[in-house]
């Protein structure tokens, strides 16, 4: 491990503090995970990683900003597009975004 000292805007620092508290994990772990999962380095340029096409329950719940247990209940009832593979649910990012965008048309 190597120390890293950065200055963040107040809003970003507050968000990192809240995330560390709620996830009960050190801020250094959150930053390291974000760098590992969302940045690719090549030719001295940084490129965001592509978003995954297939999502787990936790990924899909984060995308929709709802509780994972609530998402499973909605998927099991057929209210949210998803597929159960064995004991685990998987969701299409495009399918969820399409479903979310079409909600106004149904009501």
N, C-alpha and C positions, 0 to 999 in steps of 0.2 A: 504494500500500500504506500502511496505517496500523497503528501498533503497538497491540497488545492485551495487557494484562497480566491474568491470571486466576490464582486459586488453585484448585487441583484437589485432591480427595482423593488420598491416596498411591496407592491402587489404580488410579485413573483416570490419574494421571500416569505410573505405571509402564507401563500399557497403551499409552499414547500413545508413550512412549519406545520400547517394543518394536516397535510398528507402524512408527514412523519408521525404526528400524534395519533391520527385515526388508524393508520396502518400498523402502529406500534413497531416501527422500524427506523433505524438511523437514517438521517438525511443523506449521508454518504452512500448508503445502499440504494436509495431512490435515484440519486443522480447517476450512479454507476449503471443501474439497470436501464435508465432512460437512454444513456449514451450507447450502451450495448444493443438495445433494441431499436433505436430510432435514427442512428447515424452510421453512415458508411464513409470511410475516408479513402479518397483516391486522387492522386495528382494534386495534393494540397487543397482539394476542394471537399466540402462536406455536402452529402446528398441525403435527404431523408429516405429511410427505407420505405419500400412500398407497403401499404397497409395489407394485412393478410386477407385473402379472399374468403377463407373459411374460418369461422369464429367459434370459440368455445362459449360456454354459458357465461363465464366471467367477462370475456372479451365483448360479447354481444350486449350484456347488461351494461357494461361501461359505455359502449357506443350509444345505447338508448337511454343511459343515465337512470336506470332503475335497479332495484334489488335483484340479484341473481335468482333467488327463490321465486320471486314474483314472475320473472321471465319464464322459468320452467313451468309454472302453473299456466301461464298464458299460452305457451307452446303446446303443452299437453292438451289444452282445450281447443287447439286449432286457431286461436286468436292471433298468433304471431307465426310467421313462416319459419319452419325449422324441421330438422330430421333427427329422429332418435336412432343412434347407431349403437346397438347393444344397450348398455346402461347409460350412455352419454349422449347429450344433445349437441348438434352442430348447426350453425346458422350461416347463411350466405350474407356477406356484407352488403352486396348489391340488392339482394332480396329484402333485407331489413330496411335499407334506405328507401327502396321503392315502396314497400309497405307503409313506412312512416310518412312518405311524401303523398301517398294517396289517401290518407285518412280523411282529409277534408272533403274529398269527392264522395265518400260513402255517407256522410251526414248532411 
